[in-house]
Structures are given as structure tokens and as C-alpha cells.
Amino acid sequence: MATEIEIPCSKVLLPTPAELANTFTEVINIANLLAISGYQAEADKIMDILDTIEDALGNFPISVTNPLFPTIDVPEVEWERRINAIVEEFHLFIPVKILEIIATIIPIEFEIEVLGLKIDILKLFEDSAYRAELKVQVAEKLEDLDALIPENLRSYSEDCTLDCPEFKAEAIWDYIMSQLTGGALKLIWDAAGALIDKFKEIWDALGLPDLPALLTLDIDQVITELIADLEQQLKDAPADAKAEIEGQIVDKLKELEIFGYSIIDILGGEANQYFESPEREMERLVKRAANFAEEFPKFLIMEWLEKVKAFLDAIGLGAILDWATLDFCDFLKLIGMPSQISLDGDFAIAGLVTAASGTSLNTEGSNVGDEFKSAENTSTAVTYKFTTEASKTEYGPTGGSGRVFLDGTELTTGFTHNASSITLNTQPAVGVILLVIQ
């Protein structure tokens, strides 16, 4: 009888990587134990299943190469990196889809510069040749780019016991993706402001909450101040004393809080690890902190977009909410993550299992202070929306009064309010939005 392991997913906007990574770590550990016990064929069968899952994910995650680490073979580390990358890309993928929709009304510049590389975030997801070209650029400039990322985010420095080009490339791509996420959120913030300016009369008529302030945090500076003394001790310590100091750094990093969340909350709990080193734990904590500092504003912006639904609907961008409300579980289904791993070799894709409550960040919880939340939507405006048609000047039902907007411009004349409809004096262009806001 098959042993089936369910793959969890969380219906949240701020997913944590641990629950998903730990599942794959446990499967890999089962394979390792079988191999050690002399059951190599059974172990190989399990690893083949993981290869099948990797194939099912297709292009995702886009920021890692295949094979992930050509010169080493540590499946546990590879799958943790793969899961972390999927979490990071969820936070970039959604803003890119929203920007695509906004670009139908106002121009959007999809190119963001990181480490001197100009990266088109739309092509990054859509063009495999473009991704391959970027990865070649990173490989060719590996040492130069590694020197540009914040020191705390460099993987496996001369003080660490592991050092290979793949780990440096991993650190560089982690940094690039986190910066692209922050840059994409800034593009949405700017674009939202431009939409409000373009349709200011409609915005004012609806009386909706202002854009939330974009929270920024110099996480590298925060980490530097937190562990500066210990880092210097690590550099000065003899080889046989480094492990103890690295353990102290790990303990110090676990005290870190970002926007009211502890770093363990941000990770989703402690990682299950069978291949471990203090350096890997330090890297895990520091990278997740840096990524979360870039990701958290996404929650604020997505929350705000939900509250201004009336405005988005009014200007023809209601489809944005389909993406803004897409949670991590929906995303995993979208990219092809299976629901189960069956250890007799069968492979089930019947639908992902929703994670139990409390396993991921609770964005509605009390640890998110009021200063991090956009104002409540207190608008009492009633909106009637129509799309103009050929040979038609009367539209209804309406409330019989209110401000009238045609294709985003307020009309002061040229229409008549009826008891339950509105009549335009002349035939408007076909296919534009007619609004009545009471």
C-alpha cells in the first residue's frame, strides 16, 4: 500500500517557506535512510518522483538553474532553494500581472535596474531565452556582482566552510529577485497614483482611502547593527572557535523582528534539516529577513486594491482584483505543484491540501499594527456602470441622479436624469464606460 504525503499550501498573501520545504526535506530524508539501509532501488524511485514534480513545475521557479548546483549534489539544499525561490517569485509574479493590466490604460516601464543589470520583469516570466541570457550575464560577472550585494547577504564567504560558484550565484539571484519585488511594488504604487490623477474626478466622487505609505527598511543596516560585534569576533577567531561564534550569531539573528514579525514567524517555523551547517542557518535567516522586508509592502498594496474595487471597476480595471486576491495556494496550483507524493511511485495531482490554520503568517492578526494597514473604505457612494453601445443613448437602471462620467471625463451637460435611467443627448463612442456616481 502506498504511503502518501500531502503537499501543503497556505491560502495567504504572505506565505512562509518552512512548511513546504520541510515536506520535501522529509521525503528526501526517507530516500536517504533507504539508501543507507541498502534499499537503493527504492531510494532512487523516490528521487525519481521528485524529478517528476520538478518537471511538473515547468518554468517555475524561474530564478534557479537546472541542475541547481552542477558541481554538488545535496537534494535537501536544492529543494529548500527551489521552494524559497517559488515563494519569492509569487511576490513578483502577482505585481507583474497587475502591471500588465494597468499598462492597458497608462504606459508602464517594466525595466528595473539591479546590480547594474537592467531587467524587464515582464520578459523575465514570459521569455525563456531572455531568462537564459540573464543567467549567462550573472555567471560571467559572478565575482563583480557578488561584491556588489550587501555583505550580510553573501553566501559562504572566506569565513565559511562551503564555497562554490553556485552558492554565490544563488545569493546573487536571491538579491536580484528581492529587489525586483520591491521595484515592482514601487511601480504599482506609482501607477496607482497616476491612475488617481488621470481619473481624479471619479476618485474624488467615490471618496476612497488614500494610497498606503510604502514602508521601507534598510535590513542590511539592521542586521549589521545586530551582529556587528559577533561578526568581527568571527573574523578574528581561530578556526576551532568559529563554530561556537557562528552559533551565537544564529541565536542573535533569531531575535530579529521585521514590521512586528519574528524571523521564525517569517520562516514559518524551524526548518527540518538533515544536512546542516551554521553558515547555512545564518544564510537562511538573513536572506528570509531581507526578502520579507521587500515583500511586506505587497500585503499593504493588495489590501488597498481590494478597498478601492469601486474605482478599479469604474475605470475598467476590475480584473486587477483577480490577481490581487490570488493567494499562495492558488499560485501553487497555477504553476503545477502536485497535491501528493505517493512513495510507491504513483503521482497524484488531485488538488493541493490547504495548510492548517496558523502555519503561515496571519496578516489579519494583532501583530500587524494599525500603522501598517490602509484606512477602511468608508465610501457610501453608489456607482452605476455601463458600456456604451451603438444606437443607444439611454442607460439604466440608475438611481435617478448623481455625477456622470463618460470615458473618465465628468459631464456637466449633455445628459438628462430620468426616474431610473440616464439619457445622453448625443450618441457616444461605442465601447466606452459610462458612470453614474451618487
Wavefront OBJ file of the C-alpha trace (Angstrom):
o trace
v 0.000 0.000 0.000
v 1.330 3.407 -0.951
v 2.423 5.901 1.650
v 1.026 9.272 0.576
v 2.486 12.548 1.769
v 0.266 15.564 1.247
v 1.906 18.735 -0.015
v 0.597 21.704 1.992
v -0.310 25.117 0.665
v -1.438 28.209 2.534
v -4.292 30.480 1.490
v -2.396 33.617 2.495
v -0.838 36.641 0.774
v 2.348 36.352 2.850
v 3.423 32.697 2.582
v 6.267 31.251 4.632
v 8.632 28.675 3.114
v 9.175 26.273 6.019
v 6.002 24.162 5.799
v 6.536 23.389 2.117
v 10.329 22.993 2.343
v 10.029 20.695 5.369
v 7.715 18.380 3.434
v 10.298 17.864 0.718
v 13.088 17.570 3.288
v 11.214 14.697 4.957
v 10.752 12.901 1.635
v 14.442 13.289 0.804
v 15.368 12.009 4.267
v 13.248 8.900 3.691
v 15.185 8.303 0.470
v 18.496 8.826 2.283
v 17.560 6.363 5.036
v 16.511 3.766 2.473
v 19.808 4.167 0.621
v 21.832 3.843 3.845
v 19.856 0.708 4.741
v 20.691 -0.910 1.407
v 17.434 -0.194 -0.418
v 18.971 1.888 -3.194
v 16.336 0.993 -5.795
v 13.546 2.221 -3.520
v 15.525 5.387 -2.743
v 16.055 6.007 -6.461
v 12.325 5.619 -7.046
v 11.567 8.386 -4.528
v 14.132 10.711 -6.098
v 12.591 9.965 -9.496
v 9.250 11.147 -8.096
v 10.865 14.430 -7.038
v 12.261 14.772 -10.551
v 8.717 14.321 -11.859
v 7.499 17.112 -9.590
v 10.320 19.325 -10.820
v 9.212 18.621 -14.388
v 5.591 19.414 -13.491
v 6.629 22.866 -12.274
v 7.889 23.711 -15.741
v 9.367 27.210 -15.830
v 8.995 27.723 -12.085
v 10.994 28.720 -10.253
v 12.422 30.963 -12.967
v 15.342 32.273 -10.914
v 17.180 28.976 -10.441
v 19.136 26.957 -12.941
v 18.629 23.290 -13.767
v 20.510 21.462 -12.367
v 20.555 23.826 -9.451
v 24.119 23.089 -8.293
v 26.004 21.342 -11.151
v 29.162 20.618 -9.120
v 27.491 19.299 -5.953
v 24.562 17.039 -5.138
v 22.666 17.969 -1.972
v 18.933 17.397 -2.742
v 17.793 18.818 0.611
v 19.548 22.123 -0.060
v 18.381 22.150 -3.681
v 14.717 21.701 -2.763
v 14.893 24.283 0.001
v 16.339 26.741 -2.510
v 13.658 25.782 -5.037
v 10.839 26.338 -2.511
v 12.322 29.642 -1.335
v 12.522 30.769 -4.949
v 8.865 29.859 -5.536
v 7.850 31.957 -2.512
v 9.944 34.882 -3.767
v 8.536 34.603 -7.282
v 4.964 34.558 -6.010
v 5.614 38.042 -4.641
v 6.940 39.244 -8.018
v 4.568 37.367 -10.329
v 1.405 38.947 -8.911
v 2.615 42.582 -9.243
v 3.768 41.873 -12.810
v 0.296 40.593 -13.730
v -1.303 43.665 -12.155
v 1.077 45.981 -14.010
v 0.191 44.224 -17.276
v -3.449 45.182 -16.739
v -2.647 48.761 -15.739
v -0.496 49.077 -18.888
v -3.677 48.863 -20.974
v -4.570 52.359 -19.723
v -1.308 54.100 -18.837
v 2.260 53.390 -20.023
v 4.333 51.156 -17.733
v 8.111 50.802 -17.790
v 8.762 47.163 -16.915
v 12.539 47.506 -16.748
v 14.135 47.657 -13.289
v 17.867 48.064 -12.687
v 19.511 45.805 -10.099
v 23.287 45.466 -9.621
v 23.796 47.320 -12.898
v 21.614 44.809 -14.786
v 18.522 46.224 -16.484
v 15.869 43.563 -16.093
v 12.479 43.541 -17.822
v 10.208 41.897 -15.242
v 7.552 41.083 -17.845
v 10.011 39.315 -20.167
v 11.511 37.573 -17.146
v 8.344 35.492 -16.797
v 7.397 35.232 -20.457
v 10.639 34.773 -22.407
v 12.818 31.735 -21.643
v 15.569 32.963 -23.987
v 15.667 36.261 -22.105
v 15.989 34.415 -18.769
v 18.800 32.285 -20.150
v 20.620 35.396 -21.350
v 20.333 36.986 -17.904
v 21.706 33.886 -16.218
v 24.664 33.920 -18.576
v 25.311 37.565 -17.672
v 25.250 36.707 -13.963
v 27.616 33.766 -14.491
v 30.046 35.914 -16.488
v 30.062 38.686 -13.866
v 29.827 36.438 -10.819
v 32.678 37.888 -8.748
v 31.842 41.508 -9.598
v 28.139 41.054 -8.763
v 28.926 39.143 -5.582
v 30.972 42.137 -4.397
v 28.015 44.472 -5.008
v 25.377 42.753 -2.888
v 25.260 43.636 0.839
v 27.931 41.769 2.783
v 25.406 40.069 5.053
v 23.699 38.540 2.012
v 26.793 36.961 0.508
v 26.698 33.181 0.794
v 29.661 31.204 2.002
v 32.389 33.812 2.368
v 36.005 33.028 3.177
v 34.926 32.539 6.816
v 32.588 29.706 5.896
v 33.215 26.020 5.378
v 31.475 25.829 1.995
v 32.417 27.824 -1.079
v 31.438 27.258 -4.698
v 30.290 29.413 -7.634
v 26.757 28.006 -7.485
v 26.220 29.277 -3.956
v 27.458 32.721 -4.975
v 25.084 32.699 -7.934
v 22.291 31.620 -5.582
v 22.946 34.601 -3.310
v 23.049 36.988 -6.267
v 19.743 35.710 -7.663
v 18.130 35.882 -4.217
v 19.146 39.515 -4.014
v 18.047 40.291 -7.577
v 14.597 38.763 -7.065
v 14.028 40.576 -3.761
v 14.990 43.885 -5.357
v 12.749 43.216 -8.354
v 9.858 42.548 -5.970
v 10.427 45.848 -4.195
v 10.816 47.615 -7.533
v 7.619 46.109 -8.943
v 5.641 47.179 -5.874
v 7.010 50.714 -6.315
v 5.850 50.616 -9.955
v 2.336 49.639 -8.811
v 2.366 52.400 -6.202
v 3.411 54.978 -8.818
v 0.929 53.619 -11.355
v -1.910 53.757 -8.813
v -1.081 57.396 -8.179
v -1.080 58.059 -11.917
v -4.484 56.372 -12.277
v -5.891 58.508 -9.466
v -4.569 61.638 -11.180
v -5.928 60.554 -14.564
v -9.376 59.822 -13.158
v -9.328 62.307 -10.296
v -12.949 63.342 -10.622
v -14.104 59.726 -10.371
v -11.724 59.090 -7.453
v -12.970 62.149 -5.556
v -16.585 61.229 -6.203
v -16.076 57.780 -4.686
v -14.300 59.071 -1.548
v -11.891 56.139 -1.206
v -8.870 55.700 1.107
v -5.507 57.165 0.116
v -2.638 55.024 -1.073
v -0.790 53.488 1.897
v 2.729 54.729 2.519
v 5.353 52.356 1.151
v 7.244 51.064 4.170
v 10.978 50.825 3.675
v 13.590 49.200 5.873
v 17.364 49.062 5.449
v 17.536 45.450 6.541
v 21.270 45.210 5.853
v 21.895 48.030 8.316
v 19.579 46.431 10.884
v 21.418 43.118 10.637
v 24.832 44.778 10.690
v 23.994 46.612 13.909
v 22.552 43.443 15.448
v 25.554 41.185 14.912
v 28.459 43.589 14.251
v 30.442 42.589 17.349
v 29.987 38.879 16.714
v 30.914 39.222 13.033
v 34.185 40.850 13.971
v 34.849 38.131 16.534
v 34.177 35.529 13.829
v 36.729 37.125 11.507
v 39.366 37.263 14.252
v 38.712 33.827 15.791
v 40.900 30.768 15.185
v 39.354 28.014 13.088
v 38.435 25.811 16.066
v 36.419 28.644 17.683
v 34.416 29.762 14.661
v 31.567 27.247 15.051
v 30.729 28.494 18.548
v 30.627 32.134 17.413
v 28.516 31.196 14.387
v 26.041 29.567 16.777
v 25.887 32.808 18.768
v 25.194 34.735 15.555
v 22.342 32.356 14.724
v 20.842 32.868 18.195
v 21.135 36.646 17.789
v 19.504 36.605 14.374
v 16.570 34.647 15.772
v 15.806 37.671 17.975
v 15.251 39.791 14.849
v 11.786 41.310 14.239
v 10.608 42.929 11.000
v 7.435 45.006 10.916
v 6.300 43.260 14.113
v 7.030 39.698 12.956
v 9.745 37.498 14.414
v 12.130 35.901 11.951
v 10.862 32.434 12.941
v 7.297 33.545 12.102
v 8.571 34.822 8.763
v 10.204 31.479 8.038
v 7.079 29.633 9.149
v 8.847 27.809 11.963
v 12.121 25.991 12.361
v 13.420 24.096 9.348
v 13.765 20.289 9.424
v 17.380 19.763 8.455
v 19.461 16.672 7.850
v 22.246 18.477 6.027
v 23.119 21.481 8.127
v 25.856 23.921 8.998
v 25.830 27.178 10.994
v 26.600 29.053 7.779
v 23.500 27.652 6.086
v 21.344 28.627 9.073
v 22.798 32.152 9.102
v 22.171 32.447 5.393
v 18.590 31.163 5.750
v 17.754 33.715 8.439
v 19.429 36.681 6.770
v 18.015 36.035 3.299
v 14.492 35.489 4.550
v 14.685 38.718 6.551
v 15.904 40.636 3.507
v 13.227 39.140 1.248
v 10.432 39.789 3.724
v 11.450 43.436 4.056
v 10.772 43.746 0.317
v 7.634 41.566 0.338
v 5.635 43.043 3.201
v 4.566 46.231 1.349
v 2.840 43.910 -1.140
v 0.334 42.965 1.553
v -0.450 46.643 2.148
v -0.885 47.395 -1.546
v -3.021 44.309 -2.229
v -5.192 45.152 0.775
v -5.612 48.700 -0.538
v -6.504 47.486 -4.037
v -9.326 45.426 -2.554
v -10.647 48.524 -0.797
v -10.706 50.599 -3.976
v -12.571 47.985 -6.022
v -15.270 50.510 -6.923
v -12.659 52.762 -8.532
v -10.968 49.921 -10.415
v -14.322 48.696 -11.698
v -15.290 52.227 -12.689
v -12.197 52.746 -14.867
v -12.310 49.285 -16.414
v -9.521 47.677 -14.368
v -11.589 45.397 -12.154
v -9.583 42.400 -13.398
v -6.742 43.601 -11.167
v -8.612 42.156 -8.187
v -8.453 38.671 -9.717
v -4.670 38.850 -9.233
v -4.557 40.976 -6.075
v -6.627 38.368 -4.220
v -4.730 35.358 -5.612
v -3.284 33.589 -2.578
v -0.272 31.297 -2.347
v -2.333 28.123 -2.588
v -3.914 29.382 -5.829
v -0.452 30.245 -7.130
v 0.941 26.770 -6.403
v -1.950 25.209 -8.299
v -1.362 27.645 -11.158
v 2.299 26.683 -11.571
v 1.607 22.943 -11.373
v 2.629 21.902 -7.857
v 1.081 18.475 -7.184
v -1.050 17.659 -4.193
v 0.603 14.444 -3.042
v 3.730 12.379 -3.156
v 2.971 8.663 -3.263
v 6.017 6.690 -2.194
v 5.186 3.603 -4.231
v 5.900 5.702 -7.304
v 2.388 6.838 -8.150
v 1.915 10.541 -8.711
v -1.312 12.313 -7.772
v -2.387 15.796 -8.856
v -5.864 15.931 -7.402
v -5.597 19.369 -5.823
v -3.354 20.837 -3.187
v -4.033 20.484 0.517
v -4.728 23.743 2.294
v -2.380 24.166 5.216
v -3.789 24.097 8.716
v -4.577 27.423 10.345
v -1.620 29.091 11.984
v 1.138 27.558 9.854
v 1.676 30.767 7.887
v 1.744 34.454 8.689
v -1.618 35.703 9.856
v -1.991 39.056 8.143
v -5.207 39.742 9.998
v -3.618 39.150 13.376
v -2.903 41.643 16.114
v 0.805 41.638 15.366
v 0.089 43.769 12.305
v -0.320 47.215 13.828
v -2.817 49.783 12.599
v 0.038 51.859 11.198
v 0.650 49.088 8.667
v -2.912 48.956 7.412
v -4.615 51.234 4.906
v -7.669 53.168 6.042
v -11.013 51.442 5.950
v -13.197 52.104 2.947
v -15.837 54.468 4.312
v -17.259 55.462 0.918
v -21.043 55.454 0.755
v -21.160 56.299 -2.961
v -23.361 54.148 -5.172
v -21.964 53.517 -8.643
v -23.849 52.551 -11.777
v -21.630 51.402 -14.648
v -22.474 50.787 -18.288
v -20.572 50.154 -21.508
v -21.886 52.271 -24.357
v -23.493 50.564 -27.336
v -24.269 51.549 -30.918
v -27.572 53.352 -31.463
v -28.210 53.597 -27.737
v -28.378 56.765 -25.637
v -30.492 55.664 -22.648
v -28.961 53.526 -19.900
v -30.399 52.150 -16.709
v -31.392 51.352 -14.161
v -29.794 54.150 -12.162
v -30.746 55.990 -9.025
v -32.201 58.879 -10.993
v -29.445 61.374 -10.043
v -25.692 61.725 -9.497
v -22.478 62.777 -11.219
v -21.993 61.464 -14.736
v -18.686 60.363 -16.287
v -18.106 59.303 -19.884
v -14.795 57.620 -20.704
v -13.290 59.022 -17.493
v -14.388 62.621 -18.058
v -17.149 64.227 -15.998
v -20.089 65.580 -17.970
v -21.751 68.769 -16.770
v -24.205 68.996 -19.681
v -25.439 66.781 -22.476
v -27.476 64.328 -20.439
v -30.782 64.029 -18.626
v -31.512 62.089 -15.442
v -34.752 60.142 -15.623
v -36.502 58.446 -12.708
v -34.487 55.245 -13.120
v -32.140 55.857 -16.060
v -29.934 58.411 -17.792
v -30.250 59.658 -21.358
v -27.346 61.160 -23.294
v -28.214 63.945 -25.718
v -25.905 62.571 -28.423
v -24.699 59.128 -29.410
v -21.398 58.469 -27.570
v -18.482 56.480 -28.906
v -19.148 52.764 -28.693
v -17.477 50.606 -26.056
v -16.565 53.279 -23.510
v -17.508 53.354 -19.830
v -20.486 55.429 -18.715
v -20.673 56.016 -14.966
v -23.247 57.488 -12.661
v -21.979 58.060 -9.116
v -24.469 59.047 -6.441
l 1 2 3 4 5 6 7 8 9 10 11 12 13 14 15 16 17 18 19 20 21 22 23 24 25 26 27 28 29 30 31 32 33 34 35 36 37 38 39 40 41 42 43 44 45 46 47 48 49 50 51 52 53 54 55 56 57 58 59 60 61 62 63 64 65 66 67 68 69 70 71 72 73 74 75 76 77 78 79 80 81 82 83 84 85 86 87 88 89 90 91 92 93 94 95 96 97 98 99 100 101 102 103 104 105 106 107 108 109 110 111 112 113 114 115 116 117 118 119 120 121 122 123 124 125 126 127 128 129 130 131 132 133 134 135 136 137 138 139 140 141 142 143 144 145 146 147 148 149 150 151 152 153 154 155 156 157 158 159 160 161 162 163 164 165 166 167 168 169 170 171 172 173 174 175 176 177 178 179 180 181 182 183 184 185 186 187 188 189 190 191 192 193 194 195 196 197 198 199 200 201 202 203 204 205 206 207 208 209 210 211 212 213 214 215 216 217 218 219 220 221 222 223 224 225 226 227 228 229 230 231 232 233 234 235 236 237 238 239 240 241 242 243 244 245 246 247 248 249 250 251 252 253 254 255 256 257 258 259 260 261 262 263 264 265 266 267 268 269 270 271 272 273 274 275 276 277 278 279 280 281 282 283 284 285 286 287 288 289 290 291 292 293 294 295 296 297 298 299 300 301 302 303 304 305 306 307 308 309 310 311 312 313 314 315 316 317 318 319 320 321 322 323 324 325 326 327 328 329 330 331 332 333 334 335 336 337 338 339 340 341 342 343 344 345 346 347 348 349 350 351 352 353 354 355 356 357 358 359 360 361 362 363 364 365 366 367 368 369 370 371 372 373 374 375 376 377 378 379 380 381 382 383 384 385 386 387 388 389 390 391 392 393 394 395 396 397 398 399 400 401 402 403 404 405 406 407 408 409 410 411 412 413 414 415 416 417 418 419 420 421 422 423 424 425 426 427 428 429 430 431 432 433 434 435 436 437 438
